[in-house]
Amino acid sequence: MLTPGLRSELQRIALLAALSILAGYIYGYPLATLIGGGSLYMLWTLVHIHRLNQWLEQGSRNYPPPASGVWGEISDHLYRLRQRNARHRQDYLSLVTRVRRITDALDEGILILDADRALEWWNPAAGRLLGLERRDEGEPIVNLVRTPAFIAFIREGRFTEPVELEAPNDPNRLLQFNANQFGTNEVALVVQDITKLRRLEQIRKEFVANISHELRTPLTVLTGYLETLRGSAVEQPPAWRQAIAQMDEQTRRLTLLTEDLVTLSKLESTPLPIRTERVALRPLLAAIVDSARALTGGECHEIALQCPPELCLEGVTRELHSAFANLVYNAVKHNPGGCAIWVRAGHDDAHTWVEVEDEGVGIDPRHLPRLTERFYRAENSRSSSSGGTGLGLAIVKHSLLRNGGKLEIHSAPGQGSTFRCTFEARPAQC
């Protein structure tokens, strides 16, 4: 469908051609007058093109030159495009300004690295945290932050876990780096000052360690007196005997809690020994299974062990025993009605694993992400009636981390639970 401007232009061309031919027949030169009329139309068209080109070269700041026909439509269309682009540009500049103000107000540092890991842009917080200056733009980030852990973090490009290190311009400040790739292999690097957070964690660890040790003495005294009172239970009134039994139960529970706190505190605060041991898994797991069977009385639970006799693992025996024993004992304690429990160990080309599976009551999946938190209890499967302290899985988690392992939990209500310990190490032969 023809536009009004193009229709008008065609009408103009047709009228000019008709007049030229008519004039040519009157004067006896039809071809010459037709060529002359076409030349005049081409000259008129070139004038419009020249005006439009000048308007475009001047940046299209004013209204386009006046024109009619198809050239008027072209000018109007170009003017509308210019207006639309101007609005989009203004919106873009407003957005950039807003984003810049937001990033300037953040306490976290943000850096943009190009595909070669050179510094393209950073916000003021990043400049303060890393001591950056304008002349650092375009420099490889590993030339500005030279810590070996950070260099490996950037060059390997595995950004699933953050890296923590001292600030390059202040050794008393601890920084955490998180990164993600975007665009054409570019990297967004986020820097956080976690000095206060780590100091608070250290204070908490020291407090837990101190209070745990301080509780041991009064608990020992209370336990001794309760044992003396229990020895003379025949001479006491029935109300006293009930009160002493309750005190004894709560004292034992508090003693277990204190011991777990001490264990967890040691795991968090003491470095891993330089020399680890080659731990034979089958005898270790067999001893744990025997203890678990004694715990059940051999009536309600069926516990089976599957482990190759030659399978070994590099680590600390005491900590690995603590991790595996907690998992097996939990499977017994939290399924008081009895169930089948399997303790398995195995390996593949790159991993060694130990898992505890049961056919018990199971755990609601919404609790799984928080099960390894201190004192966290699921509403049903981790109730206080089981006698636990709420620290068992936290001890498991820290024991595994210290020995190069991680804990995976799979469970559903009524379908049992599987706790799998995976170690990023090739299996060792005993």
Secondary structure, 3 states (H helix, E strand, C coil): CCCHHHHHHHHHHHHHHHHHHHHHHHHCCHHHHHHHHHHHHHHHHHHHHHHHHHHHHCCCCCCCCCCCHHHHHHHHHHHHHHHHHHHHHHHHHHHHHHHHHHHHHCCCEEEEECCCCEEEEECHHHHHHHCCCHHHCCCEHHHHCCCHHHHHHHHHCCCCCCEEEEECCEEEEEEEEEEEEECCCEEEEEEEECHHHHHHHHHHHHHHHHHHHHHHHHHHHHHHHHHHHHHCHHHCCHHHHHHHHHHHHHHHHHHHHHHHHHHHHHHHHCCCCCCCEEEEHHHHHHHHHHHHHHHHCCCCCEEEEECCCCEEEEECHHHHHHHHHHHHHHHHHCCCCCCEEEEEEEECCCCEEEEEEECCCCCCHHHHHHCCCCCCCCCCCCCHHHCCCCCHHHHHHHHHHHCCEEEEEEECCCCCEEEEEEECCCCEEC
